[in-house]
Amino acid sequence: MEVSLSIGERQRLASLLAAVANVLLLMFMLAVSLPLLPLKLADPFWQLSFTAALCSNGFLALLAVLLLNLAAALLPQADWLVGRRQLVGSLCRWVALAYLLLIPLQGLAAWRALDWAGAAESRAARQELSRIAQFRQAVVSADSVAALQVNLAAIQAPPLGAADQSQSLAAIKSGLLAQLQAVEQRARATSGGQLAVGSGSLPGKALEPAKLIALGKDCLRVVLLSLGFAMAFAAAAQRRGSELSLRAEWGLAVEGVLEAGLSWQQERRENREERRLIRKEQNKQQLLRQNRKLQQQGSTASSPLNVQARKDGQRSSPAGARSNNRNRGADADYFEALAAGEQADSAGD
């Protein structure tokens, strides 16, 4: 059942779709820009937030593009809708490219974030150990309870309580040093991985496995969403004067590269086959020349005069037998060369 809309209904629906598309675009810009203020372009955590915001709110821009194309299709005679669709199609090219560039940006930001987090935890661990060393120095250098109070106040440490001041200096020092030893052991056990970050280890080695897994999941989500949004915006993008979308042009370019690679491989196979045939023909020609040469030698040796002379030579001296053996050896060499040529031809085929 076909449903036809009147011109007035088409205009009203097209205006509504265009207005909703404008609102969605405004929502996309606000959702991306407001959480990222103030700008911190060199901060890797800000970069991670930027990529996450673009991928989380990209559906708003994509839906706005779809609604605008529907509005232009409903009212093709409206020049303002057609012009806006062409403008959006031209901008979608850059949006698709931007989403593709989010993939390396996400990887670089994740690497730098791991490095920064490890360095920050390493600095915190070193500061804590330095604070413990200051506290120990203040306790050891005190020669009286009053001097200990002064030393603790100088390093902004908690003062001694009334119960502690009633004890002897040796008891106070032993108690404080025992507490410092326990705290230092816990700090070193906790920050053992962080202290190695600055000595050439990989970024993120000192982080907890749960944090690394969460960061890996976020990176994978951003990569997949970036690829999806890039393909979607490329389908909506169109160059001026072209009847194909950007994704269709990408597909044609990829097909061209694949066809060029296949044709190059086919040409290599044809050249290799041609060289094999040339070698085969050369081997055949060489065998034919050897065959003719051996046949000429055999015809010369089989003439009546030569036969009679060979018989006389065999009766007169043992040199004739050696000459006969040489002829048979030449025949054997011919058949061996012929067999070797046939094996080379079969191997080349």
C-alpha positions in Angstrom: 0.0 0.0 0.0 1.6 3.3 -1.1 1.2 6.4 1.0 1.7 9.7 -0.8 2.2 13.0 1.1 0.9 16.4 -0.1 3.3 19.2 -0.7 2.3 20.9 2.5 2.9 17.8 4.6 6.3 17.3 2.9 7.3 20.8 3.7 6.1 20.5 7.3 7.9 17.2 7.8 11.1 18.4 6.1 11.2 21.5 8.3 10.7 19.4 11.4 13.5 17.0 10.4 15.8 19.9 9.7 15.0 21.5 13.0 15.6 18.3 14.9 18.9 17.9 13.1 20.0 21.3 14.1 19.2 20.6 17.8 21.1 17.3 17.7 24.1 19.0 16.2 24.0 21.6 19.0 23.6 18.9 21.6 26.7 17.1 20.1 28.8 20.2 20.3 27.8 21.0 23.9 28.3 17.4 25.0 31.8 17.3 23.6 33.0 20.8 24.4 31.7 21.6 27.9 33.2 18.7 29.8 36.6 19.4 28.2 36.9 23.0 29.5 39.5 24.3 30.3 41.6 23.1 27.4 44.7 21.0 28.3 46.0 19.8 25.0 49.3 18.5 26.4 47.6 16.5 29.2 47.2 12.8 28.2 44.2 12.4 30.5 42.5 15.3 28.8 43.2 13.6 25.5 41.6 10.4 26.7 38.6 12.4 27.8 38.4 14.1 24.4 38.4 10.8 22.5 35.9 9.3 24.9 33.5 12.3 24.5 33.7 12.2 20.7 33.0 8.5 20.6 30.2 8.6 23.3 28.3 11.4 21.6 29.1 10.7 17.9 25.7 9.1 17.4 24.1 12.6 17.9 26.0 14.1 14.9 25.4 10.9 12.8 21.6 11.1 13.5 21.6 14.7 12.6 23.2 14.0 9.3 20.7 11.3 8.6 17.7 13.5 9.4 19.0 16.3 7.2 19.4 13.9 4.3 15.9 12.7 4.8 14.6 16.2 4.9 16.3 17.0 1.6 15.0 13.8 0.1 11.4 14.7 1.1 11.6 18.2 -0.4 14.2 18.1 -3.2 12.9 21.4 -4.7 13.9 23.3 -1.6 17.2 24.9 -2.4 18.1 25.6 1.2 17.8 22.0 2.2 19.8 20.8 -0.8 22.5 23.4 -0.1 22.6 22.4 3.5 22.9 18.7 2.6 25.8 19.5 0.3 27.5 21.5 3.0 27.1 18.7 5.5 28.3 16.1 3.0 31.4 18.1 2.4 32.0 18.5 6.2 31.5 14.8 6.7 34.7 14.1 4.8 36.7 15.9 7.5 34.6 14.3 10.3 35.4 10.8 8.9 39.1 11.7 8.8 39.0 13.1 12.3 37.5 9.9 13.6 40.2 7.9 11.9 42.8 10.1 13.5 41.3 9.3 16.9 42.8 5.8 16.8 46.5 6.8 16.9 45.6 9.7 19.3 44.0 7.2 21.7 47.1 4.9 21.6 49.5 7.8 22.2 47.4 9.3 25.0 47.0 5.9 26.7 50.8 5.3 26.6 51.5 8.8 28.0 48.8 8.4 30.6 50.5 5.2 31.8 53.8 7.0 31.9 52.4 9.9 33.8 50.5 7.8 36.3 53.6 5.7 37.0 55.8 8.8 37.5 53.2 10.4 39.8 53.0 7.3 42.0 56.8 7.0 42.0 57.1 10.6 43.2 54.5 10.0 45.9 56.4 7.0 47.1 59.7 8.8 47.2 58.1 11.7 49.1 56.7 9.3 51.7 60.1 7.6 52.2 61.8 11.0 52.5 59.2 12.1 55.1 60.0 8.9 57.1 63.7 9.6 56.9 63.2 13.2 58.2 61.1 11.8 61.1 63.8 9.2 62.0 66.5 11.9 61.9 64.5 14.1 64.2 64.1 11.3 66.7 67.7 10.1 66.6 69.2 13.5 66.9 67.2 14.5 70.0 69.1 14.3 73.3 66.1 15.2 75.5 62.4 15.0 75.5 62.2 18.8 75.0 64.7 18.7 72.1 62.5 15.9 70.6 59.5 18.1 70.8 61.4 20.9 69.1 62.5 18.6 66.3 59.0 17.3 65.7 57.6 20.8 65.5 60.4 21.8 63.0 59.3 19.0 60.6 55.6 19.7 61.2 55.1 16.3 62.8 52.4 15.5 65.5 53.7 16.5 69.0 54.2 14.0 71.8 51.2 13.2 74.0 51.2 13.6 77.8 51.6 9.9 78.3 54.7 9.8 76.0 56.3 12.8 77.8 56.1 11.0 81.1 58.4 8.2 79.7 62.1 8.2 79.5 63.8 9.4 76.3 65.1 6.0 75.4 61.6 4.4 75.7 60.1 7.2 73.6 62.9 6.8 70.9 62.5 3.0 70.8 58.8 3.2 70.4 58.9 5.9 67.7 61.7 4.1 65.8 59.7 0.8 65.9 56.7 2.6 64.5 58.8 4.3 61.8 60.3 0.9 60.8 56.9 -0.7 60.3 55.6 2.3 58.3 58.7 2.3 56.1 58.4 -1.5 55.4 54.8 -1.0 54.4 55.7 1.9 52.2 58.5 0.1 50.5 56.3 -3.0 50.0 53.5 -0.9 48.4 55.8 1.3 46.3 58.4 -1.2 45.2 57.0 -1.3 41.6 56.5 2.5 41.5 60.1 3.2 42.4 61.3 1.3 39.4 59.3 3.3 36.9 61.9 6.0 36.5 64.7 3.5 35.9 63.7 2.6 32.3 60.8 0.2 32.9 57.8 0.1 30.7 55.0 2.6 31.4 52.1 1.1 33.4 54.2 -1.7 34.9 53.6 -0.4 38.4 49.9 0.1 38.0 47.3 -2.2 39.3 46.1 -4.9 36.9 42.5 -3.7 37.3 43.5 -0.2 36.1 45.4 -1.6 33.1 42.4 -3.8 32.1 40.0 -0.9 32.4 42.3 1.3 30.3 42.6 -1.5 27.7 38.9 -1.8 27.5 38.5 1.9 27.0 41.1 1.9 24.2 39.4 -1.0 22.4 36.0 0.7 22.7 37.3 4.0 21.3 39.1 2.2 18.4 36.0 0.2 17.4 33.6 3.2 17.7 36.1 5.4 15.8 36.2 2.9 12.9 32.4 2.6 12.9 31.8 6.4 13.0 34.4 7.0 10.3 32.7 4.5 8.0 29.3 6.0 8.7 30.3 9.6 8.1 32.3 8.5 5.0 29.0 7.0 3.6 27.3 10.4 4.1 30.3 12.4 2.7 30.4 13.4 -0.9 32.9 15.5 -2.8 31.6 18.3 -5.0 31.0 17.2 -8.6 31.1 13.5 -7.6 28.2 11.1 -7.7 29.8 8.6 -5.3 30.1 8.8 -1.6 33.5 9.0 0.1 33.2 5.4 1.3 32.5 4.2 -2.2 35.6 6.1 -3.4 37.6 4.4 -0.7 36.3 1.1 -1.8 37.2 1.7 -5.4 40.7 2.8 -4.3 41.2 -0.3 -2.3 40.0 -2.5 -5.2 42.4 -0.7 -7.5 45.3 -1.4 -5.1 44.3 -5.0 -4.8 44.0 -5.4 -8.6 47.4 -3.7 -9.1 48.9 -6.2 -6.7 47.2 -9.2 -8.3 48.3 -8.0 -11.8 51.9 -7.6 -10.5 51.9 -11.1 -9.1 50.4 -12.4 -12.4 53.1 -10.6 -14.4 55.8 -12.1 -12.2 54.4 -15.6 -12.7 54.3 -15.1 -16.5 57.9 -13.8 -16.5 58.9 -16.8 -14.5 57.1 -19.2 -16.8 58.7 -17.5 -19.8 62.2 -17.9 -18.4 61.5 -21.5 -17.6 60.4 -22.2 -21.2 63.5 -20.4 -22.5 65.8 -22.5 -20.4 63.9 -25.6 -21.5 64.4 -24.7 -25.2 68.0 -23.9 -24.6 68.5 -27.4 -23.0 66.8 -29.0 -26.0 69.0 -27.2 -28.5 72.1 -28.2 -26.6 71.1 -31.8 -26.5 70.3 -31.7 -30.3 73.8 -30.3 -31.0 75.4 -33.0 -28.9 73.3 -35.6 -30.6 74.3 -34.4 -34.1 78.0 -34.3 -33.0 77.9 -37.8 -31.7 76.0 -39.1 -34.8 78.7 -37.5 -37.0 81.4 -39.2 -35.0 79.5 -42.5 -35.2 79.0 -42.3 -39.0 82.7 -41.6 -39.5 83.7 -44.5 -37.3 81.3 -47.0 -39.0 82.6 -46.5 -42.6 84.0 -49.7 -44.4 87.5 -48.4 -44.5 87.5 -47.4 -40.9 85.9 -50.7 -39.9 88.6 -52.6 -41.7 91.3 -50.4 -40.3 90.0 -50.8 -36.8 89.9 -54.6 -37.2 93.5 -54.5 -38.5 94.5 -52.2 -35.7 92.9 -54.5 -33.2 94.8 -57.5 -34.6 98.0 -55.6 -34.8 98.0 -53.9 -31.4 95.9 -53.6 -28.2 95.4 -49.9 -29.0 92.4 -50.8 -31.2 90.6 -52.2 -28.2 91.2 -49.0 -26.3 89.8 -47.0 -29.3 86.7 -49.2 -29.3 86.2 -48.6 -25.6 86.5 -44.9 -26.1 83.7 -45.0 -28.8 81.5 -47.0 -26.5 82.3 -44.5 -23.7 81.3 -41.6 -26.0 78.0 -43.4 -26.7 77.4 -43.9 -23.0 78.1 -40.2 -22.4 75.6 -39.3 -25.0 72.8 -41.3 -23.5 73.6 -40.0 -20.0 73.5 -36.4 -21.3 70.2 -37.2 -23.0 68.7 -38.7 -19.9 69.9 -35.7 -17.8 68.2 -33.3 -20.2 64.9 -35.2 -20.1 65.0 -35.1 -16.2 65.7 -31.3 -16.3 62.7 -30.8 -18.6 60.4 -32.9 -16.4 61.6 -31.0 -13.3 61.1 -27.6 -15.0 57.5 -28.6 -16.1 
